[in-house]
Amino acid sequence: MELSRRRMLTTTGLAVAASAAAPTPAQAKPLRGRMKLTDAADYAVAKLRAVAPRVTAFPVGTKFEKWTYSQNGDWVGGFWLGLLWLAWLHSGDPQFRTLAEAAAAKLAPRRTDTSTHDVGFLFTPSWITGYRLTGDPKWRDGAIDAADSLIQRYNPRGKFIRAWGALTSSTDAGRTIMDTIMNLDLLVFATQQTGDLKYQDIAIAHARTQQTYFPRPDGSTPHVFDFDPDTGAPIGPGTVQGYSPASCWSRGQAWGVYGFTMLSRRTGDTTFLATARKLADFALAALSPDHIPVWDYLAPQAPNDVKDASAGAIMACGLLDLATATGEQHYHEAGTAILDALAGTCLTTRSARAEAIVARCTRNRPAEDGVEISLPYADYYLLEGLTRLLRPADANRVLGF
């Protein structure tokens, strides 16, 4: 893509750039009854202030409450940057912006990575947020580079974005996963900034495929769906991180609620909103009274099984967005209840050792990989959800609304 085209701004982009300025500390008083959530936001910022200056790579999960790291960001590096940007927004502390920019530079080589769909996770909460908060075009241009990488994974025969595997490998060539719905916002951003519809067209085509093949009649979803990569013909559901192809991995369900809602808000397509509502209604009916999702809603021991607080944080954000999109207050109340539960039972406040903000997360239960640990995306979505509730105008800046 030519440099001149990358620097084109749509009306939305011009408005964002013109209004971008360094954030200042919150002036608004906490909402009544929200002191616990305000305290949770303060705790998150204080924890980051203590831990972030000594972090030199990308946190991927904890071991004995201490972060373990990836040098290239794995698939989660963008959430660490997003946390730093949100902490800057909440506190006005310039240290957080300095740390975010240094981490962004370290993530930069991944913008040309065509080996995974996760470039959306890598660059949306990081470089796109950086652009929206500062107006610096280098963040926008890097995100468009990442979008160019992502669309190379689109299979036009099956109309889906391949999740995993190098483009030269036949392994998993027909596999797409629930998580992919969250990577589509990167493509919509690229269309907004360049005026080139190819990015958004691919996002919509992929979302329609997920909408067709993932939701079951009751609103539950599998983690995986496979297609014949040569013909595009559907093969059937599967799983990697869920209990079985017939179960409902809670984090995948949360990705779906958030992703379909966001895409509907970006494009105006109400069918995506209907899908988001269907997925949300299933998840809320399956949610246990403590409001912390079990790792898989349909595992045999659910709801009395291992928890995944990260699924709760993601779903809370999706539900708050769904409430905005539909005007239905019960989604707002449900999202708030989940954040209240996370703040009340899942923060690391009682541990002097802990480096993360949120505990009780589960990465991959079937592989016994990271069961009830801390994960960077739980920390990110908790602070995003708190920002949505406590500072909605600032949340709209971050999210581009």
N, C-alpha and C positions, 0 to 999 in steps of 0.2 A: 504494500500500500504506500502511495506517495506521501512524503512528509506533509505536503500542502493539504492533502485530503485528511490526514490525521489531525491537522490543526483546525479543520472546519468545526464550528460549533453550531448546533441547532439552537433554537430559541431557548430550550431548556438549559443547554450547556452554557449559553451566554448569561442567563440569569444566575446560574450556580456560580460561575466564575466572578461575576460582578459583585455578588453578595458574600463571597468567601472572605473570611477574616479570622484571625486567631480567636479561639473561644475564650470566654471569660467565665469565672466561677458562677455557679447558679445564684440567682437573686430571688427566685420564687420560693415561697415557703412550702414545706412539705404538705401534701394533701392530708386531710384529717384521716386518722386511722392508719397512716402509712409510715409511722416512725420506724417500724421494723424494716421496711423496705429502704427507707432513707439510710438507716444504719447499715444495711447490707451493701448499698452502693458505696458508702464511706469506707466500709471494711475492704471492699474490693480494691478501691483506689489505694488505701493504705498498704494493703498486701503487695500490690504492684510496685508501689514506691520503695518498699523494702527489698523486694526480690529482683525486680527488672534490671537495675544497674549492673548486677553480676551475671546476667544471662547473656551469653555470647553466641548461642545457636538457637534452634527452634524447639520449644518444649513439645513433646509428643505424648507424654503420659508420666505418671509418677511410679516410683518404686520406693517403698518405705517413706512415702510422703514427700520425696524429693523428685524434682523434675529429671527425666531423662530426655535426651536431645537428638535431633537430626540436624546435620549440617546444611542440607539443601531444603529443608522444610517438609519433607515427606508429602503428605496430602493436607497437613494441618497448619503449615507455617503462616498462612494468612490470618488465622484466628489470633495468633500472638500479636501481630501487627494491629489487628482490629481492636484488641484489648488496649494497646498502648494509645491508639487514637481516641478511644472512648475515655480513657483515663485523662488524657489531655483536655478533652471536651468538658469533663466533670470538674477538673481541678484548676485548669488554667496553668498548670505547672509546665514550663517549657522543657523540662527534662524529658517528659513523655514524648513530646514531638521529636526531640533529638534522637531518642532511642527508636522511635518508630521509623524515622528516616534512615537510620543506620541499618535496621533490620530489613527495610524495603530494598536497600541496595544489595544486601546479601541474598534476597529472594529473586532479584532481577533476572538471573539466567533462566529461571523456570518459565519465563514468558514465551519462550520458543519451544517449550516441551510439548511434543505431540504424542507422548506415550501414555497419557492418562486424561480422563475427563475432569480430573480434579483441579485443573487450572482455574476453574470458576471459584472453587473454595479458596484457592491460593490468592487470587487477585481481586475478588469482589470486596471482602471486608478489609482489605489492606490498601491496594493502590487506588481503587475506586473511592473508598472512603477518604483516603488522603487527598485525592483531587477535589472531592466535594467540600472538604473542610478547609483546604488551603488555596484552591484554584490553580495550583501549579500544574501546567500541562504535561509535565513529564510523567505524572502518575496516570493521566488519561491515556497518553500514547502507549505506555507499557501495557495497560489493560487491553487496549485494542490489539496489540501484538498477541496477547494471550487469547483473545477471541479468535484471531486468525489461526492460532494453533488448534483451538478447540473444534472449529468447524471442519478441520481435516479428518476428524473422527466420525463424521456423519456418514451413515450408510443410506444412500438414496433409495435402494431397493426395499429395505425394511422401514425406512423413515425413522431411524433411531440413531442416537449418538452412542457409539461403542464405549463401554465403561473402562475396561482394562486391557492391557497388553499393547505392545508395540505394533504400529501399523503394518509392519512386515511379518508379524507373527499370526499364525492361524489360531492359536490358543485364545479362547474367549472372544473370537472375532464377531460372534453374533450375540454377545451378552450385554444387556443393559440392566441397570439397577435402579432402585427407588431413589437413591441419593442424587442421581443425575438431574432430577428436576430442579435441584438447588443451583446447579451450575449454569442454568439457562439465563439467569439475570445478567451475567457477563455479556452474553450475546445481545440482549436487549439494549444494554448500555452502549455497546459498539454501534448499533444502528442509530441510537439517539445522537451519538457524537459525530458519526460520519455521514449520516443520511443514506447509507447503503443498507437496503432491506434484506440482503442475503443472510445477515446474522440472525435477525429476528424471525425471518421465514423458517430457518432451520430450528430455532428454539420452539416455534409454534408447532412445526411438524413433529418434532420429537415429543412434545408435550401431548399432542393428540394420540400418538402411539402409546405412551404411558397411560393415558386416560382410557384407552380402549382395552389394554391388556392387563393392567395391574389391579384396579379395584375389583373386589368380589361383590356379589350382591349385597352383603351385609356391611360393606365399607372397609373391610380389612384388606390388607395388601401383602403379597410376598415380597421378599427382598430383591429377588432376581427374576427376570424373564429372558428366555433365550429365543433367538431367531436363527434361521438358516442364513448365514451371511451372504451366500451367493444368490439366493432367490428372494430373501426377505420374508419367507414364510414363517409364521409363528411356530415354535416348538413347544414351549410351555414354561410354567413357573419353576423356580429353583430357589436355593438360598445358600448363603455363605455364613452370615452372621445371625440369622434367625434359627429357630429350633428345627424347622422343616419347611419344605416348599408350601405346605398348607397352613403354616403358622403366621404370626404377624409380629415381626420384629419392631419393637416400639420406636426405636430411633428412625427407622425407615418410614414408619407411619408419620412421625413428626416432620421429617423432611417433606413428605407429601403435603401435609396440611400447610406448611409454610410456603413451599415452592409453588403449588397451584394457586394459592391466594395471591402471592406476589405477582405471578405471571398474569393473572386476571387483572390486577390493578394496573400493571404496565400496559396491557394491550386492550383492555376493555372487554375481553371475551368472557361472557358470563357463564359459559359451560365449564371453564376452569374453576370458577367460583363454586359452582354446584358440586364439582368433584372434591374441592377442598372441604366443603361443608360435610359431604358424605364421610370423608376420612376422619374429620374432626368428631363427628357424632359417634362413630364407632369407638374412637380412642377415649372419649369422655365416658361412654358407657362402660368401658373396660377398666377405667381408672379406679384404683382402690381408694378407700376413704382417706388415706394419708396424702393423696394427691401427688405421689411420686411414682412414675411409671415402673412397672416390672420390666425386665429386659425384653421379654417377648409376651405379648398379651395372650397368646394362645398356646404357650408352653404348658405341659401337663401340670406343673406345680403352680402355675399362675392362679391367683395373684400373690401367692405366698412363696415367692422366689426372689432371686437376686434383683436388685433395683438398678435403674440407670437414670441417674439425675440429669445426665446430658440430654436424654430424650425429653425430660420434663422442661428443661430450659428452652430447647428448640421449639417444643410444642407451645409453650407459653407465648413466645414471640409470634408464632403462627396464629394462635387464637386471638391475640390482641390485634393483629393485622386483619384477621377475618372479621372481627367485630367492627373495625373501621370500614371494611369493604361492604358489609351487609347491613350495618346498623343494628345488629342483634346483640343486645346487652349481655345475654347469657354467655356469649363467647368471651366478652371482656371480663366478666366475673370469673369464669373458669380459668382464664389466663392469669388473672390476679391471684386466684387461690393457689395455683401451682407455684407462682413466684413466692407467695407467702410461705408455702410449705418448704420450698428450697431454702429460703432465708432462715426458717425456723429449725430445720432438721438436717440440712446438708452442707452447711458452711464449715470451714475448717477452724472456726474461732477458738476451739478448745485445745488446739495443738500448737505449741510453740515451734514445733519442727516443720509443720506443713508449709510448702511453698506455693501451693495452688489455693484457689478460692473455694471451689466446690469439691466435695467428696462424694462418695457413693455412686460413682459412674462405672459403667461396664463397657469395655471396648468390643470384645469378641468372646462371648460366653461359650460357644461350641468348641472353640480352640483353647479355652481356658487361658485366654490372653487378656490380661488387664481386667480382672473381675473386682468390682468395687474399689476402683482407684480414682484418681483425678485425671481429667482430660482437658486440653486447652479449649476445645469448643464448648464445653460446659461453662467454663469461666466466661468466654466471650458472649454466649447467648444469655447468660444470666445478666451481665451488665447491659447488653442490648435491651433485654426485657425491662430492666429497671429504668433505663433511659426512656423507653417508650411510655412508661407509666408516669415517671416523676418529671421528665423534661421532654414532653412531646414535640415541641418546636425544634429542639436540638436533634431528636430522633429523626425528624423529617429531613433535616440537613444531611445526616449520615446516610439515610436511605434514599434520598433523591426525590422527596415528595414536597 
